[in-house]
Amino acid sequence: MQLSNQDLSQIDEDELLNLPEEELRYLSIKLLNDLKEARERLSQNSRNSSRPPSSEAPWDKAATDNTNDQEQTEIDKSAETEDTVTPPVAF
């Protein structure tokens, strides 16, 4: 259940301080769930949701492409390291 804008505007510090512990815990759970959902929505882009690539702003797309290029470079480097076999040393 999400808190409405009206619910949020009615909550102030004095009201929170006067809430019984059980109600305060319930409110905390609702706020935590709302925050998680909002962050999940904010982190969505065309690569991890059903949004089409054309819905992204050009500057956001460029940043995503650069990040993916860096990640691919790191993956390539780790693959090269794993493929390199060190010959055994004879004593």
N, C-alpha and C positions, 0 to 999 in steps of 0.2 A: 504494500500500500504506500503510495506516495503522498507526501505532505503537499497541500496546495500552497500557492503563493500567499493566500489569505492566512492560512495556518502559520506559515513562517513569519509573516509580518506581525502576527499577534504575540509571538514569543519574544520575551525580552529577558534580561538577566534576572530581574526581580522575580519574574514568574518561575524561572528555572530553579532559583534558590528555594522557592516555596513549594515546589512539587514534592509529593511523597516519593520515596525511593523506588517503589514499584513502577509508578508512572514515569519517573525519570529514566528508568531502564528501558521501558517500552519505547519512549521517545528516542532514546539513543539508538535502539535497534532500527527504528524507522529511518532516522537520519543516516545511519551507516549504510543501509540498503539503498537509499536515494543517492548517496555519494558514489557508491560503487557503480550503480546504473549510469549515472551521469558521466563518470570517468570512462566507462566502457563505450558509451556513445561518442564521446569526444575522441577516443583513440581509433574509431573506425575510419577506414578509407576504402578505396576501390579494391585493394588487394586482400582485405580481410572481412569484406562484407558483400552484400549484393548490389552495392552502388556501382554504377558504370564508371569507367575511367574518365569519361568526359565530365563527370560531376566534380572532379578535383580542379582546384585552381592551379594554373601553370606553375606558380612558385612552390606550391605544396608538392606537386608531382616531381619537380626537379629535386627537391630535398629528399623525397622518398627514393628516387632513382640513385642519387649519390650514396645514400645509406646502404641500399642493396648492392651497389658496386663495391663498397668497402667490405661488406659482409662476404661477398663472393670472393674477393681477394684474400680475405682471412681464411676462408674455407680452402681455397686453392693452395695457400701456403701450408696449411696443416696437412693437406693431402700429400704434398710433396715431401714433407718431413716424414710422414708415415710410410711412404713408398721407398724411402732411402733405407737401404739395408747396410748395416755396418758389418764388415767381414770380421770373423772371429780372429782374435790375436793368438798366435802360437808362441809358447814360451819354450 
